[in-house]
Amino acid sequence: MASLRRTDILSLIHLRSDGRRPNEIRHMTCHLGALPSTNCGSALPTSGCSGSALVSMGLTQVLCVVKGPCDVGRRSEELPDRATLEVIVRTTPFSPPGDRRVANPTTDRRLIEQSHLLQTALSASILLHLYPKSKITVTVMVLADDGGRLEAAINAATLALMDAGIPLKDMVCACSAGRWSAGGVDEIVVDLNRREIQAATGMSGGGGGTSDTIYLPVATMPQRGNVVLAQCESRLSGGAEAFGEVLDVAMKGCQMVMEIMAAAVRERGAGVWKAKEGKADVMLVE
């Protein structure tokens, strides 16, 4: 009797390669205040860290540090009516599997593109007009990359901005969705991992990336119902209707991500409040 592979068994029971259902996002954890907050004049390596967050989506892990608002270094970069937002995306040499090259964030095309996309998504929510002639720097470090690093970076940046106390219109939550024919069945899945992204974009060498495949990263402000980022580089055979179906699934994924992020923010707030109460008790005893 021929033995069945794990992927064959999962396919028979209509599960994905990592055991998830089509409408199930990866296990997500959020940690606000991952690094200690310091002043801009501190001599510590994390000097100028106003807020930070560590986000894991499956095997993808991203650390984000926010600095500011602070003075602009160059007078030419000042904006009289709002703050300047600078976004930098970096990767560690061990983050992508099988590739140990160090990517330069100033020359690597993928990192530059993702920095611009992240800046676009965050600019839609940050109240930059409250900090004229100042600068806010968002630095993202990709620690592990198993697909969806742009979505994880957006979620981590949002939480780091909230940890820094920078006012936002709404939380910016990101998730992806994809559609392709697998085993003769046309299905839409949410929160794609690296293997699924390669199958949807035709990068796995298995003949994917046809006109029926879609990979769509989406960032939304869920409480307002606004889409601030949607990037699709696939040719759609179904037209706007096919795009709309995938977009709806991605927005539902963003809603699930928002619930996890909101729980992390509440937990962080409760911890800060307990710490302040503890300090107050000590002062009363003294």
C-alpha positions in Angstrom: 0.0 0.0 0.0 1.4 3.3 -1.0 2.0 5.8 1.8 0.2 9.2 1.7 2.2 12.4 2.2 1.1 14.9 4.9 0.0 17.4 2.2 -2.2 14.7 0.6 -3.9 13.9 3.9 -4.5 17.6 4.6 -5.9 18.1 1.1 -8.4 15.2 1.5 -9.8 16.8 4.6 -9.8 20.3 3.0 -7.1 21.8 5.1 -4.1 23.9 4.0 -0.5 22.9 4.1 0.0 24.1 7.7 -3.2 22.6 9.0 -5.4 25.7 8.9 -8.9 26.1 7.5 -9.3 28.4 4.5 -10.8 31.2 6.6 -8.3 30.9 9.5 -5.4 33.2 10.1 -2.1 32.1 11.5 -1.4 32.1 15.2 -0.7 35.8 16.1 1.0 37.2 19.2 1.7 40.9 20.0 4.0 42.4 22.6 3.9 46.1 23.2 6.9 47.7 24.9 9.4 45.0 23.7 12.3 47.5 24.2 12.7 50.0 27.0 11.8 53.5 26.2 14.6 56.0 26.4 15.2 59.7 25.7 16.7 60.9 22.5 19.9 62.0 24.4 20.5 58.6 26.0 23.7 56.7 25.4 21.9 53.3 25.2 21.8 51.4 21.9 18.0 51.9 21.9 18.5 55.7 22.2 15.4 57.6 21.1 13.0 54.6 21.4 9.6 56.2 22.2 7.7 52.9 21.6 8.2 49.4 20.3 6.3 46.3 19.5 7.1 42.7 18.6 4.5 40.9 16.4 4.5 37.3 15.3 2.2 35.9 12.6 2.8 32.2 12.3 6.6 31.9 11.7 7.0 35.5 10.6 8.3 37.8 13.3 8.8 41.5 13.1 10.2 44.1 15.6 9.3 47.7 15.2 10.8 50.7 17.0 9.3 54.3 16.9 11.4 57.4 17.6 9.8 60.8 18.0 8.3 63.1 17.6 11.6 64.9 17.7 13.5 67.7 16.0 14.3 67.3 12.3 18.0 67.0 11.6 17.9 69.0 8.4 16.0 72.2 7.9 15.2 71.2 4.4 13.2 68.2 5.7 10.9 70.3 7.8 7.2 70.6 6.9 5.5 73.7 8.4 2.0 72.1 8.7 2.7 68.5 9.7 5.4 66.1 10.9 7.7 64.2 8.6 7.2 60.4 8.6 10.3 58.3 7.9 9.9 54.6 7.5 12.8 52.1 7.3 12.5 48.4 6.7 15.4 46.1 7.4 15.9 42.4 7.4 18.3 40.2 9.4 20.6 37.8 7.5 18.9 34.8 9.0 15.3 35.9 8.4 14.7 34.5 4.8 15.1 30.7 4.6 18.0 29.7 2.4 19.3 33.2 1.8 22.0 34.6 4.0 22.7 37.8 2.1 22.5 41.1 4.0 20.0 43.4 2.2 20.8 47.1 2.1 17.6 49.0 2.9 18.8 52.0 0.8 19.4 49.9 -2.4 17.3 46.8 -2.1 14.3 47.3 -4.4 11.9 45.1 -2.3 12.8 46.8 1.0 12.4 50.3 -0.6 9.0 49.3 -2.1 7.8 47.9 1.2 9.0 51.0 3.1 6.9 53.2 0.7 3.9 51.0 1.2 4.2 51.0 4.9 4.6 54.8 4.9 1.5 55.1 2.8 -0.6 53.0 5.1 0.6 54.7 8.3 0.2 58.2 6.9 -3.5 57.6 6.5 -4.0 57.1 10.2 -1.3 59.2 12.1 -2.4 62.7 13.0 0.7 64.3 11.6 -0.7 67.8 11.7 -0.4 67.8 15.5 3.4 67.8 15.3 4.5 70.4 12.8 8.2 70.9 12.0 9.0 67.6 13.7 10.0 64.0 12.6 8.7 60.6 13.4 10.9 57.6 12.5 9.5 54.1 12.2 12.2 51.4 11.9 11.0 47.8 11.2 13.3 44.8 11.6 12.2 41.5 10.0 13.5 38.8 12.3 11.9 35.8 10.6 10.1 35.7 7.2 7.7 32.9 6.4 5.5 35.1 4.2 3.4 38.2 4.9 6.2 40.3 6.2 4.6 43.5 4.9 1.4 42.7 6.8 3.3 41.9 10.0 5.3 45.1 9.6 2.2 47.2 9.3 0.6 45.6 12.4 3.8 46.0 14.4 4.2 49.6 13.4 0.7 50.4 14.5 1.2 48.9 17.9 4.6 50.6 18.3 3.0 54.0 17.5 0.4 53.4 20.1 3.0 52.4 22.6 4.8 55.7 21.8 1.6 57.6 22.5 1.3 59.0 19.0 -2.4 59.7 18.2 -4.0 57.7 15.4 -7.4 58.0 13.7 -7.8 54.3 13.9 -5.7 51.1 14.2 -4.2 50.1 10.8 -4.5 46.3 10.6 -3.2 44.2 7.7 -3.8 40.8 6.4 -3.6 39.0 3.0 -5.9 36.8 1.0 -5.3 34.7 -2.1 -7.2 32.7 -4.6 -6.1 29.9 -6.9 -7.1 26.5 -8.2 -5.7 23.6 -6.0 -6.6 20.1 -7.0 -9.3 21.3 -9.3 -11.0 23.3 -6.6 -11.1 27.0 -6.8 -10.8 28.4 -3.2 -10.1 31.7 -1.4 -7.8 31.6 1.7 -6.8 34.2 4.2 -3.4 35.1 5.6 -1.1 33.3 3.2 2.3 31.8 4.3 5.4 31.6 2.2 4.5 28.4 0.4 1.0 29.6 -0.4 2.4 33.0 -1.7 4.8 31.2 -3.9 2.0 29.1 -5.3 -0.2 32.1 -5.9 2.5 34.2 -7.5 4.2 31.5 -9.5 7.5 31.7 -7.7 7.6 28.1 -6.6 8.5 26.7 -10.0 5.4 24.5 -10.0 3.6 26.3 -12.8 1.6 28.6 -10.6 0.9 32.3 -11.2 -1.8 31.8 -13.9 -4.6 34.3 -14.5 -6.8 32.5 -12.0 -4.4 33.1 -9.1 -4.5 36.2 -6.9 -2.4 37.3 -4.0 -3.7 40.5 -2.3 -2.1 42.1 0.8 -4.6 44.5 2.4 -4.4 47.1 5.1 -7.6 48.7 6.6 -8.8 50.9 9.4 -11.5 48.4 10.5 -13.5 50.7 12.8 -13.9 53.2 10.0 -14.2 50.6 7.2 -11.5 52.2 5.1 -9.0 50.4 2.9 -5.7 52.2 3.1 -3.6 49.7 1.1 -4.4 47.0 -1.4 -1.7 45.7 -3.7 -2.5 43.2 -6.4 0.1 42.4 -9.2 -1.9 39.5 -10.7 -3.9 39.6 -14.0 -7.5 38.9 -13.0 -9.5 36.7 -15.4 -12.7 37.3 -13.4 -12.4 41.1 -13.4 -13.7 43.3 -10.6 -16.0 40.6 -9.2 -13.1 38.2 -8.6 -11.0 41.0 -7.0 -14.0 42.0 -4.8 -14.4 38.5 -3.5 -10.7 38.2 -2.4 -10.8 41.8 -1.0 -13.8 40.9 1.2 -12.0 37.8 2.6 -8.9 40.0 3.3 -11.0 42.6 5.1 -12.5 39.9 7.3 -8.9 38.8 8.1 -8.0 42.4 9.1 -11.0 42.4 11.4 -9.7 39.2 13.1 -6.2 40.8 13.4 -7.7 43.9 14.9 -9.3 41.9 17.7 -6.0 40.4 18.6 -4.2 43.7 18.5 -6.9 45.4 20.6 -6.5 42.7 23.2 -2.8 43.3 23.3 -3.3 47.1 23.7 -5.7 46.5 26.6 -3.3 44.1 28.3 -0.5 46.7 27.9 -2.7 49.4 29.3 -3.6 47.3 32.3 0.0 46.5 33.0 1.0 50.2 32.9 -1.9 51.1 35.2 -0.9 48.4 37.7 2.7 49.6 37.6 1.6 53.2 38.3 -0.6 52.0 41.2 2.3 50.1 42.6 4.5 53.2 42.6 1.8 55.3 44.2 1.5 52.7 47.0 5.2 52.9 47.7 5.2 56.7 47.8 2.3 56.5 50.4 4.2 54.1 52.6 7.3 56.2 52.6 
